[in-house]
Amino acid sequence: MGERTSDPSWGPATQMVHGGTRRSAFAETSEAIYLTSGFVYANAEEAEAAFANRIDRFVYSRFGNPTVAMFEERMALLEGAEAARATATGMAAVFAALMCQLKTGDRVVSSDALFGSCHYIVTEILPRFGIESVLVDGRDLDQWRAALAKKTAVVFLETPSNPSLRMVDLRAVSALAHAAGACMVVDNVLATPLLQRPLKLGADVVVYSATKHIDGQGRCLGGVVLGSKAFCLDRLQPFLRHTGPALSPMNAWLLLKGLETLDLRLHKSCASAAVLAGLLAAQPKVARVLYPALTSHPQYALAQSQMSAGGSVVTLELGDKAAAFRFLNALKLVLISNNLGDAKSLVTHPATTTHQRLSPEQRAAQGIPDGMVRLSIGLEDVADLERDLVQALAAC
């Protein structure tokens, strides 16, 4: 089985179609799906050499698989990373990226505006292992400076945050993190590799829920961690091999197919999201609209310096929970679902879904009031989405 070497001069759209392709002796056009748990050796000596890492070959699909390897290489090429390792879910990617490099007595500094499960890992799971977790308002560089005045093992953040779309200054925080001896891990799921490149802005490790825009069609779960070869080989790979959050070959193939159209889908969604954010901002029943590409966003200038577009997520605030529920229940085209980055436009009420386990005080700290609604804009005709949103607002 040969491996096609990618041309470094190829642009992102070309890399997403051709990057990392491995063809079998059958010379197939579409990437092959290697639905196998194990691999066969010519003799006992070859098996011994493979397990001793004296030869480079696949030994077991928990360790590595040809279809999964194609997805990993394609993601690394797109991100501009030296290496990548795929996982079964986005949360497995987050947990592995953190735990593969932490031990009892270490210290983690994190932004407080996190996806609900990420918040749980940082505030509930890590302390069980004797790891100190410190939360800061990611928008406030003074809080970052104070927290990183002490030696720190890992800095973790997401920008834009889900669902309040808060931004973190990646250049400034990475400098502070490295001065404190920390590895900076960035959850870049809302921006994707096409809108924001954390590694070029100072981050050390990037994580994604590939379930979102990368698949983009609501079909499968997946995650990926990207960073240097040293990080992926020496820290991350042993953790993944021995704890087992392996991505299935079938899901890897679906994610490869998703990457082929990511550029087209994302830019269509971003264009529609920008139009709808402007429309919603002009509606009298909408108290506030948050969208990084709107000049009214509190961190508009930072978003412009870090992101090439505003993304596919628009967040709005209505009067209260009752108004938010009336809005959701009145929608006819937009579907109620807690996923995002889908071809279909989706809506959710974060306070009672993705962030429901947080206390009211924790949600307030993250900027998630009871009237907040998160919209993930899909690929429908924008005029149809406009009509649906306007008629639903009439019910509030």
Secondary structure by P-SEA (a helix, b strand, c coil): cbbbbbcccccaaaaacccccccccccccccccccccccccccaaaaaaaaacccccccccccccaaaaaaaaaaaaaaccccccccccaaaaaaaaccccccccbbbbbbccccaaaaaaaccccccccbbbbbcccccaaaaaaaacccccbbbbbccccccccccaaaaaaaaaaaabbbbbbccccccccccccccccccbbbbccccccccccccccccccccccccccccaaaaaaacccccaaaaaaaaaaaacaaaaaaaaaaaaaaaaaaaaaccccccccccccccccaaaaaaacccccccbbbbbcccaaaaaaaaaacccccccccccccbbbbbbccccccccccaaaaaaacccccbbbbbbccccaaaaaaaaaaaaaac
